[in-house]
Amino acid sequence: MALFEYKGRNRGGGLTHGRREADSMDSLARQLSQAGVIPIDISEVTKAASTREQLALALGVGKPSLVDLIFFTRQMHALTKAGIPMIQGLNLVAESTRNDQLAQTLYNVFEDLEAGYELSSGLARHPTVFNNLYVNIIRVGEKAGKLEEAFFMLYQYLDSDRITLQKIKSALFYPMTVIVAIICAVAFLMVKVIPIFADVFKNFNLDLPLQTKIIIYFSNFFADYWMIIFGIIILLAWRIRKYIKTPGGKIIWHQYKLKIPRIGDIILRATLARFSRAFFMSNAAGIPILQGLTLTGKAIDNAYIESRINEMRLDVEKGVSITRAAVATKLFTPLVVQMLAVGEETGKIDEMMKEVAEFYESEVAYDVDNITKIIEPILTLALGMMVLILAMGIFLPMWDLVQIAQK
């Protein structure tokens, strides 16, 4: 099938345009006519343009952010609550959105609605913008006649997700900034400062201590081969990034992130909070448990935890209770497992999952607020060790120079 770009007139005489896949131009013309659109112009999208779009999409250029999706969801909730027809409401939101890719996506969904598609089907045609969980919640809302509630539920989930991600980023920003600053400072000392001291020591023929010789050796090595070292670092970073994009590499990387002292524990609980809230939302929307586990596993953006959730789904599929399946993953705390058991026994698993999400979110919020108090002494100790090593390696020989000058 090829991708075609078309322009036409709808039943009301309005001009419409978009892109669709079809076997041929004639086939697309028949599809448009059946949908009540009179085709005016149809042209095949060139491969070069398609390649450029795919490259931009792969690089994430112009891709709608989580905030864009939250605004869209909130607006759609308000419009459906006000009783505005879906086609009209979608057109209003598309005209007001600031993200070009999201606006084009909404115009395409608008055209699908005019052609007789359901909203969920139109959204499903754009998986890079609307994931499976989003589409399925909308589909359930359409079938139950509760589209307003579906949008509001998605808004709450996305907004909670945004807050959780912001907390994780804020927890990582300070230590990463300090670590990068330390690395840059050490590199500057090695390349620019220490060689000056080395020349001074050489001129006086001092008997240098071992630590000074080691520092000067590494300084000379960095100064002479910094381009090669930089190239090797870039190559390794590229190879690691490429490996991480593979299914196996992604699982290993995501599992490694969970093992980082203190930070990994926060990431784990924040991810489980996202899973619990998404699973609560899918249950509350009436999505079957097995399908809900599959959807929420994909929505949490952690390949390792997703693999454990998939194992949990397979256990449930075999007849194992959700509680026992959760215990087998070794991801949840005993308190959470107990809450799941109560929810399963009372038939209110969705309410228990909501409480689980709130429990994890409160813990993450507390840890993020206190993480700098824990990290600051560690970073201070690391910085002190670096200063001590440099002081012992550089300033001790300087003391010898002072003694020589006094003689």
N, C-alpha and C positions, 0 to 999 in steps of 0.2 A: 504493500500500500504506500501511496505517496501523500505528501502533505500539500494541501492547496489553500490559497488565500482567495476569499470571495467577497463580493459586494452584491447587495440585493435589496429588494423592497419587501417589507412584511405586509401582513393583511391590512394594516392601517395605513399603508403607503409610506411608512417611515423608512429611512435608509438604515440598513444594517450591514455589518461586515464582520469578518472573523476568519479563523483557520480551522480546517477539518481534514481528517485523513479519509481517503477514498481510493478505490481501485483506478478510477479515471475521472476526467472532467465530466463526462456524461453521467457517470454514476453519482457524482456529487450533485450535479444539477437535478437529478431525479430525487435525491434525498431532500434537497432544499425545497423542491416543489411540493413534495409530500408534507413537509413541515410548514407549508404556507408561505414560503419565501420565494419571490420571483428573482432568479439570478440575473444580475446585470453584467458582472465581470468575474471570471474565474481564471486564476493563474497559479501555476505550480511554484512552490517555494524552492528557490535554488539551494543546492547543497551547501554552497559557501555561506549563505545566510543561516542555514540550519546549523552548520558547524560553529559559526560565531555565537549563536544562541546557546548551543550546548556548552561551549567553552565558558561563556559568561555565567551560565547556570552552575557549572562545576566549580568555578571560582567564587560563587556566592555573590556575584556582582548584582546589585539591585534587588536581591531577594528580600521579600517582606520580613521584617523583624517580628519578634514575639509581641512587642508593643503594638505594631501595626495590626496584627491578628487580634489582639485584645480590643483595640478600638473598633475594628470591624464587627466583632462578635457583640460588643456592647451596643453598637448602633443598630444592629439587626434585631437584638432583643427589644430595644426601645421601639423600633418601627413595627415589629410584629405585635407588640403589646398595644400599640396605638391602632391596630387594625388596618394598617396600610398594606395594599396588595404586594405580594412578594416581588413581582417584576418591577413595580414602581419603586419599592424600597431598595432593591438591589441596584437599580440605576442611580438612585440618589446617593447611595454610599460610594459607588464607583466614581461618581463625579467629584466627591468631596475628599477621597483618599489622596494622600501625598506621595505614596509609593507607586511608581509607574507600572511595575510588574504586577502588583496586586490589583491596580486599576484595570489593566488589560485582562487579567484573569477574571475579574468580576464581570467585565463586559462579555467575555466568552461564556460565562455561566448565565448571564442575562439572555444571550442568544439561545443557549440550550433550553432555558425556560420557555422562551417564545416558541421554540420548536417542539415543545411538549414534554421535555424531560422533567423529572423531579429535581428539586434542589440538591438532594444528596447525590444524585447521579451526575449533575453538573459539577459539583465540588469534587467528586471522585476522579474526574478527568484531569485534575491538577494536583497530583500527589506531592509535588514539591512544596506546595503551599498549604494544603489541607491533608493532614495525615489520616490514617485509617480510623483512629479513635474519633477524631473530629467528625468524619463523614458518617460513621456508624451511629454516633449520638444524634446527629441531625436526622438520619434515616429513621431511627426509632421514634424521634419526636414527630416526624411527618406521619408515620403510621398510626401513632396514638393520638394525633391531633393536638399535641402539646409542643409545638415548635418553639413557642415563646419560652417555655420552661427549659427546653433543650439548649437554647442560646444562653439563657441565664446560667445554667449549670456549667456550660463550657466557659463562659466568662469568669466564673468563680474559680474554676480549675486553672485556667491560663494565668489569671492574676496571682493566684497562690503560687503557681510555678515560677512566675517572674520574681516574686519576692524571695523564694527559696534560692533561685539562681543568683540573685543579687547578693544574698548573704554569703554564698560560697565564694563569689568573686571578691567580695570585700575581705573575706578571711584569707584569701590567697594573695591579694594585692600587696599588702605591706611586706610580708616575708620575701616575696619574689623581687620586689623593688630593692630591698636591702641586699639580697644575694647578688643581684645584677650589679649593683653599685660596688660591692666588695670585689667582684670579679674584674670590673673595669679598673678599679683602683690598683689591684695587684698587677694587672697587665701593664698599666702605665708605669708603675714602679720598676717592673722587670725590664721594660724596653727603654725607658728614658732616664730614670733616676739612678738605679743601681750601677749601670755602666760608668757613670761619672765617678762614683765612689771607687769602683774597681780600678779605674785609671790612677786615682790618687794613691791607693794602696800599692799598686804596682810600682809607682815612681819611688816609693820609700822602701821597697823590698821588705815589707812586713811579713812575719811568719803568721799567716792567717789561721784562725781556728777552723775546725771542720765545718761548722754550720755556715760560716762566711763563704768558704770554698763552694759549698753546695749551692748557696743562693747565687753566687756569681756564675757558676756553671749553668744553672737554669736561665739566668738572665741573658748570658751570651747565646744560649741555645735559642731562646725566644727571639732575641734581636736578629740573629742570623737567618732563622727559618720561619719567621712569623707568617710569611705568605703561604708557605707549605702547610703550616699548622692550621691556618685559617681555612685553606682549601680542604684539608682533611675533615675539619669540623663541619664545613658546609656539606661535604659529600656524605658524612655519617648522618647528619641531620636529614638529608634528603632520603637516604636509604631507610632510616628508621621511620620517617613519615610515610614512605611508600609501603613498608611492612605493616605499619599500624592500620593502613587502609584495607589490608586483607582481612577476611573473617577471623582467622586464627590469631593474627597479630592484634586485631582490635580487642579481642577477648583478653589476651595477655596484658595489653596496655591498661585496659579498664580495671582489670584485677589488680595490677600493680599500684594504680592510683589509690585503691582502697587500703593499701598496706603502708602508705606514708604515715609516719607517726603523727597522731593527733588530727592532722588534716584529713587523712584517709577515713577516719572514723566519722568525721563531720560529713564528708562526701557520701559515705555509705548511708547514714541516717537521712540525709537530704534526699537521696535517690529513693530510699524506701518510702519516704513521705510522699514523693511524687507518685510512686506506684500505688500506694494505699489510697490516695485521693482519686487517682484515675480509676482504680478498681471499684471504689465506692460509687463513683459517677456512672460507670458502666452498669453496675448492679441496680442502681436507682433508676436508670433509664430502661431497665428491663432486658438488657443484653444477657444471653445465656452465660453461665460462669466460665465454661471452657473458652468461648469466643472472647469473653471479657479478659481472661488471663492472657490470651494471645495478643490482643490489642494493646493492653496496658504494658505488656512486656516490651513491645516495640516503641511505646511512647516515652519510656524513661531515659532513653539515650545512654544506656550503659550495657555494652554487649555481654559482659560477664554476668551481671545480675539478670539480664534478659535470658541467658542460657539456663540459669537456675530457676527462673520463673517458668520456662518451658518444661523443665523437668517436673516442676510442681504441677503444671497442667497435665502432663502425661500420667502422673500418679492419680490425679483426680479423675482422669479419663478411665483409669483402670478400676475405679471404685473406691479409692482411698479418700478419706475425709480431707477437707481443706486444711484442718488443723494439723493432721499428721503429715500432709504434704508440705506444709509450711515449716514444720520441725525438721523435715529431711533436708531442706535447703540450707539450714544452719545460718540463715540470714537474720531471722527475727529474734528479739529478746524474749525471755520467758514471760514477761508481762504481756507482750503483744500476742504471744501464742495463747495465753490464757483468755485474752479478750476475744480472739478468734474462736476459741472453743465455746465461749458464752454465746457469741453471735450465731454460731452454727447450731447450737442447741436450741436457741430461742427463735431461730428463723429470721434474725435481723442482722445478717452478715454485713449488709451495706452500712448500717449505722455503726457497727463495730469498726469497720474499715475507716469510716470517717473519723472516729475517735483515735484510731491508730495513727492516721495522718496528722491529726492535731497534736498528738503526743510527740511524734517525731519532729514536727515543725517547731514546737516549743523547746525541745532539747537542742535543735540546731540553732535556734535564735539565741539561746543562753550560751552555747559554746562559742558561737561567732563573736558575741559581745565580750567574751573572756579570753579568746584565743590569743589576742595580742599580749595579754598579761603573761601567757605561758611562753610565747615565742620570743618576746623581747629579751628575757635573760639568756636564752639559747643563742640568739644572734649576738648579743653583747659578749658572751663568752667566746664565740667564734671570732669576733672582731678583735677581742683582747689577745687571743692566741696568735692571730696573724701579726698584730703589733709586737708581741713578745718575741716571736721568731725573727722578725725584721730587726728589732732592737738588738737582740743578741748577736745577729749576724753582721750588722752594720756599725752599731754604736760601740761595741766592745773594741774593734780595731781602731775606731776613732779615738777611744780613750788611750790606746797605745801611742797614737800619733801625738796626742797632747803631752804625754810623758816624754816622748822623744824631743819635742819642741822645748820643753822645760830644761832639758839637759843641755 
